[in-house]
Amino acid sequence: MFETSIAGSLPKPEWLAETQKLWPQWRAEGEALRQAKADATLLWVKTQEDAGVDIIGDGEQARQHFVHGFLEQVEGIDFVNKVKMGIRNNRYDAMVPQVVAPLRLKGRVHAFEAQLARAHTQRKLKFTLPGPMTIVDTVADRFYGEGEEGRIKMAFAFAELLNQEALALQADGVDIIQFDEPAFNVYLDAAADWGVKALERAAQGLTCTTAVHICYGYGIQANIDWKQSLGEEWRQYEKVFPALAKSSIQQVSLECFQSHVPMDLMALLQGKDVLVGVIDVASDVVETPQQVADTIGKALQFVPKARLQPCTNCGLAPMSRAVAEAKLKALVEGAALARQRYA
Ligand SMILES: [Zn+2]
């Protein structure tokens, strides 16, 4: 009961990449970089295990960014000529590569770190991939055409590639494949209309557990400012949860603690495992086990005990290592306290 996991990313050690940045520069290249990525992956597998986290991730140590790490292995994308694009409905600008030709995988994307993590933990292993709609929102297009029709075409093209990699990750021994779709909280109608279908295409044929993570973004200033503009009640989830409840995706990871998401929206996810965000990623203040258990207790009004899994609100990538480690411990201790309280 109350199996713990993280949403996905963890801070990169300072010997691997620049710290506390969303698109950090690597500190090495070639074989030295490969070794550093491997070392960092193992470090976080061990740190999660030592903290007592039940479901382990690779911490996304081998990718620069959760979307562009995937795109680097896709043919048909021009990474040399990046352009500035407003992403998440112009919430912030990013330098993004451009789609210029039909999309095809160059080969495996995440075999190295997935197989490495699998070889070094006996616990369940979760692996994250960007969702199709979020990819479309983090790349410029010069091939699929203008407007919504072009976006949909491109999303389904990416969904096919994601599916290839997801099936291969499953064969590597990954237990849970999670697609990250923060864009679902931004393009609400499109998410319910075609975003969930594109997501199902990405998960087609998987027999391992499937999950989707939908959040209000990393704890960076642009997101913190955006959240302040969303008012007293954040009802974005209300649009997409009914479509997800009807979908084949089995788990939904959502933002909860310190957010203005009304708890009762979780009741829209009947039949799904709900990964409740009990750890805030927008603050360095470390949660107490009591706070974590309290959040779990409130969520239990709307999610059955057997379906509730405590998680982080989002990835911890831009935080300091020390804070991230303390938050992992708080997550585990809070879940343990909740087991005593609500068993
Ligand atoms: Zn997130």
Residues whose N, C-alpha, C, O or C-beta is under 5 A from the ligand:
A	BS01	ZN	C215 G217 N313 C314 G315
